[in-house]
Amino acid sequence: MVLRKILYYAAIQTIRKNGIMCEYYAHLIRRGMKRIMALVAIARKLLRIIYAVVRDDSEYKADYGLLKRKVIKKAA
């Protein structure tokens, strides 16, 4: 229960003031998702990011998705 609250409050902070998940949150809202459901989706995404960082023993890279897309475009 405590972890859920921590992730929820972290999700709120990441969407405030153009945080790292602000665009994704806006996208979910535009798709018609309720605000509370969008926050839970953000919290789940944060959990997956945290798990991947711990699993791979690496540092968090905010632009990882952009770097991955550039490599795919160069390979094609």
C-alpha positions as CSV (number, residue, x, y, z in Angstrom):
1,M,0.0,0.0,0.0
2,V,2.9,2.4,0.8
3,L,4.6,1.7,-2.6
4,R,1.3,2.5,-4.4
5,K,1.1,5.9,-2.7
6,I,4.7,6.6,-3.4
7,L,4.3,5.8,-7.1
8,Y,1.1,7.8,-7.3
9,Y,2.7,10.9,-5.8
10,A,5.7,10.5,-8.0
11,A,3.4,10.3,-11.0
12,I,1.8,13.6,-9.9
13,Q,5.2,15.2,-9.7
14,T,6.4,14.0,-13.1
15,I,3.4,15.6,-14.9
16,R,3.7,19.0,-13.1
17,K,5.5,21.9,-14.7
18,N,6.4,20.0,-18.0
19,G,8.0,17.1,-16.2
20,I,9.3,14.0,-18.0
21,M,5.8,12.5,-18.3
22,C,3.8,15.6,-19.1
23,E,3.5,14.9,-22.8
24,Y,2.5,11.3,-22.2
25,Y,-0.1,12.4,-19.7
26,A,-1.6,14.9,-22.1
27,H,-1.7,12.2,-24.8
28,L,-3.7,9.9,-22.5
29,I,-6.1,12.6,-21.6
30,R,-6.6,13.5,-25.3
31,R,-7.4,9.8,-26.0
32,G,-10.3,10.1,-23.5
33,M,-8.8,8.5,-20.4
34,K,-10.0,9.9,-17.1
35,R,-7.4,11.9,-15.2
36,I,-7.1,9.5,-12.3
37,M,-6.6,6.5,-14.7
38,A,-4.0,8.5,-16.6
39,L,-2.1,9.1,-13.3
40,V,-2.2,5.4,-12.5
41,A,-0.9,4.6,-16.0
42,I,2.0,7.1,-15.4
43,A,2.7,5.4,-12.0
44,R,2.8,2.0,-13.7
45,K,5.1,3.4,-16.4
46,L,7.4,4.8,-13.6
47,L,7.4,1.4,-11.9
48,R,8.5,-0.3,-15.2
49,I,11.3,2.3,-15.7
50,I,12.5,1.7,-12.1
51,Y,12.5,-2.0,-12.5
52,A,14.4,-1.8,-15.8
53,V,17.1,0.4,-14.3
54,V,17.5,-1.9,-11.3
55,R,17.5,-5.0,-13.4
56,D,20.1,-3.8,-15.9
57,D,22.1,-2.0,-13.2
58,S,22.2,1.1,-15.3
59,E,21.5,4.8,-15.1
60,Y,18.2,6.4,-16.2
61,K,18.3,8.1,-19.6
62,A,15.4,10.5,-20.2
63,D,16.0,10.5,-24.0
64,Y,16.4,6.7,-24.3
65,G,13.4,6.4,-26.6
66,L,14.7,9.1,-28.9
67,L,18.1,7.5,-29.1
68,K,16.6,4.1,-29.9
69,R,14.5,5.6,-32.8
70,K,17.5,7.3,-34.3
71,V,19.4,4.0,-34.4
72,I,16.5,2.2,-36.0
73,K,16.2,5.0,-38.7
74,K,19.9,4.8,-39.4
75,A,19.8,1.0,-39.8
76,A,16.9,1.2,-42.2
